[in-house]
Amino acid sequence: MERAQQGPRARYREQTRAEIKNLALRQLTEGGGGALALTRIAKEMGLSGPALYRYFASRDDLLSALIRDAYDDAAAAMARAAARSARGSRGGRARLHDLAAAYRAWAIAEPHRYLLIQGDPVPGYVAPADTLERARAVLGPFLPLFAAGNPGPAVAGTVEEMAAWLAADETVGAWVARYAPDAVGPDAKAGEAGNVVEAGAVGEPEADGRDGEARAGGVDRAASALAGAVLAWTQLHGSVSLEVAGQFAGMAHRGGTLLGAHMELLADAFGLE
């Protein structure tokens, strides 16, 4: 009986939290992150300040919930796009364009949520640590595309630096292993992926004895995957953020055309077919 009584209360709590978040998103739409004010939300809902704090302990707590939701929604959109694109016989180049288009489409459909996670930092706010994994989930679908690439001289330095990052941070290796398990070899476990990549020039002989799929044709696939994903993120962030912020207004090009050109250059740099 107690559980039956708790059910409606829990549902009411979630409904109230959802209403608070919707009002907060409206404030973000009107004035950006700095305009978020719990007192205004409480007034609109007919709640006292102390009553509102039962649902969110502070402005930062509410911001964190909005940021988590935005990352999770963006990651879900990217995962759906990756699943659609993987059907059939589409090559890595076409799939890269599919993912870039999905990223842009989500940002345009949700501009204020996009700017909340990719725009200017909110003064005085520090995002919780768990948002890092959520941000990585958005970019995860790019990793297998670049793991299958053949990076050329233009990105060799970036691949080297990514190899060093993989060797130094096991969480980065686990991220690559989660989305591109073949890139870290058939015997590598997700928690150990950071230990299977050694820093060094692209194409140098294997330093740790790895061979086969993890280092195909002298290319460290995990480092290639990470380099491609990071470079894709920088291109996406630059082009899409400018478009969402309205910086292309009055110019002749379409945002999708510009982003497509960026992805073509990136696909060339990694030899995607």
Solvent accessible surface area in square Angstrom, and as a share of the most:
residue,aa,sasa,rsa
1,M,186,0.83
2,E,115,0.52
3,R,212,0.77
4,A,71,0.55
5,Q,90,0.40
6,Q,83,0.37
7,G,25,0.24
8,P,68,0.43
9,R,143,0.52
10,A,57,0.44
11,R,143,0.52
12,Y,133,0.51
13,R,99,0.36
14,E,103,0.46
15,Q,119,0.53
16,T,8,0.05
17,R,55,0.20
18,A,45,0.35
19,E,84,0.38
20,I,0,0.00
21,K,39,0.17
22,N,96,0.49
23,L,24,0.12
24,A,0,0.00
25,L,44,0.22
26,R,117,0.43
27,Q,2,0.01
28,L,7,0.03
29,T,70,0.40
30,E,114,0.51
31,G,46,0.45
32,G,32,0.31
33,G,16,0.15
34,G,61,0.58
35,A,30,0.24
36,L,10,0.05
37,A,30,0.23
38,L,10,0.05
39,T,99,0.58
40,R,105,0.38
41,I,0,0.00
42,A,4,0.03
43,K,172,0.73
44,E,85,0.38
45,M,38,0.17
46,G,68,0.65
47,L,52,0.26
48,S,64,0.41
49,G,27,0.26
50,P,103,0.65
51,A,13,0.10
52,L,1,0.00
53,Y,103,0.39
54,R,158,0.58
55,Y,23,0.09
56,F,2,0.01
57,A,77,0.59
58,S,43,0.28
59,R,70,0.26
60,D,53,0.27
61,D,54,0.28
62,L,0,0.00
63,L,0,0.00
64,S,10,0.06
65,A,10,0.08
66,L,5,0.03
67,I,11,0.06
68,R,64,0.23
69,D,51,0.27
70,A,0,0.00
71,Y,24,0.09
72,D,61,0.32
73,D,62,0.32
74,A,5,0.04
75,A,17,0.13
76,A,42,0.33
77,A,14,0.11
78,M,2,0.01
79,A,55,0.43
80,R,138,0.51
81,A,4,0.03
82,A,24,0.18
83,A,54,0.42
84,R,134,0.49
85,S,6,0.04
86,A,54,0.42
87,R,161,0.59
88,G,77,0.74
89,S,115,0.74
90,R,116,0.42
91,G,34,0.32
92,G,20,0.19
93,R,59,0.22
94,A,31,0.24
95,R,68,0.25
96,L,0,0.00
97,H,52,0.23
98,D,38,0.20
99,L,3,0.01
100,A,3,0.02
101,A,59,0.46
102,A,16,0.12
103,Y,14,0.05
104,R,58,0.21
105,A,59,0.46
106,W,30,0.11
107,A,0,0.00
108,I,79,0.40
109,A,78,0.60
110,E,57,0.25
111,P,46,0.29
112,H,69,0.31
113,R,31,0.11
114,Y,2,0.01
115,L,58,0.29
116,L,23,0.12
117,I,25,0.13
118,Q,30,0.13
119,G,32,0.31
120,D,131,0.68
121,P,120,0.76
122,V,16,0.09
123,P,104,0.65
124,G,78,0.75
125,Y,30,0.11
126,V,130,0.75
127,A,49,0.38
128,P,37,0.23
129,A,96,0.74
130,D,59,0.30
131,T,13,0.08
132,L,97,0.48
133,E,78,0.35
134,R,67,0.24
135,A,27,0.21
136,R,19,0.07
137,A,29,0.22
138,V,8,0.05
139,L,20,0.10
140,G,0,0.00
141,P,14,0.09
142,F,0,0.00
143,L,0,0.00
144,P,46,0.29
145,L,7,0.03
146,F,0,0.00
147,A,3,0.02
148,A,77,0.60
149,G,13,0.12
150,N,99,0.51
151,P,13,0.08
152,G,23,0.22
153,P,131,0.83
154,A,96,0.75
155,V,12,0.07
156,A,28,0.21
157,G,41,0.40
158,T,36,0.21
159,V,2,0.01
160,E,64,0.29
161,E,116,0.52
162,M,24,0.11
163,A,4,0.03
164,A,40,0.31
165,W,91,0.32
166,L,0,0.00
167,A,44,0.34
168,A,89,0.69
169,D,43,0.22
170,E,98,0.44
171,T,68,0.40
172,V,0,0.00
173,G,0,0.00
174,A,15,0.12
175,W,8,0.03
176,V,0,0.00
177,A,10,0.08
178,R,129,0.47
179,Y,66,0.25
180,A,5,0.04
181,P,80,0.50
182,D,77,0.40
183,A,0,0.00
184,V,4,0.02
185,G,9,0.08
186,P,116,0.73
187,D,131,0.68
188,A,25,0.19
189,K,137,0.58
190,A,51,0.39
191,G,51,0.49
192,E,85,0.38
193,A,0,0.00
194,G,1,0.01
195,N,100,0.51
196,V,26,0.15
197,V,1,0.00
198,E,73,0.33
199,A,63,0.49
200,G,30,0.29
201,A,39,0.30
202,V,44,0.25
203,G,47,0.46
204,E,83,0.37
205,P,124,0.78
206,E,46,0.21
207,A,82,0.63
208,D,58,0.30
209,G,64,0.62
210,R,33,0.12
211,D,111,0.58
212,G,50,0.48
213,E,90,0.41
214,A,1,0.00
215,R,39,0.14
216,A,51,0.39
217,G,85,0.81
218,G,28,0.27
219,V,14,0.08
220,D,7,0.04
221,R,41,0.15
222,A,0,0.00
223,A,0,0.00
224,S,0,0.00
225,A,0,0.00
226,L,0,0.00
227,A,0,0.00
228,G,0,0.00
229,A,0,0.00
230,V,33,0.19
231,L,39,0.19
232,A,0,0.00
233,W,96,0.34
234,T,61,0.35
235,Q,60,0.26
236,L,0,0.00
237,H,58,0.26
238,G,31,0.30
239,S,6,0.04
240,V,1,0.00
241,S,21,0.13
242,L,85,0.42
243,E,38,0.17
244,V,27,0.16
245,A,56,0.43
246,G,41,0.40
247,Q,111,0.49
248,F,28,0.12
249,A,84,0.65
250,G,90,0.87
251,M,111,0.50
252,A,112,0.87
253,H,59,0.26
254,R,174,0.64
255,G,7,0.07
256,G,26,0.25
257,T,77,0.45
258,L,57,0.28
259,L,5,0.02
260,G,20,0.20
261,A,51,0.40
262,H,55,0.24
263,M,0,0.00
264,E,67,0.30
265,L,121,0.60
266,L,13,0.06
267,A,0,0.00
268,D,87,0.45
269,A,23,0.18
270,F,0,0.00
271,G,38,0.37
272,L,8,0.04
273,E,165,0.74
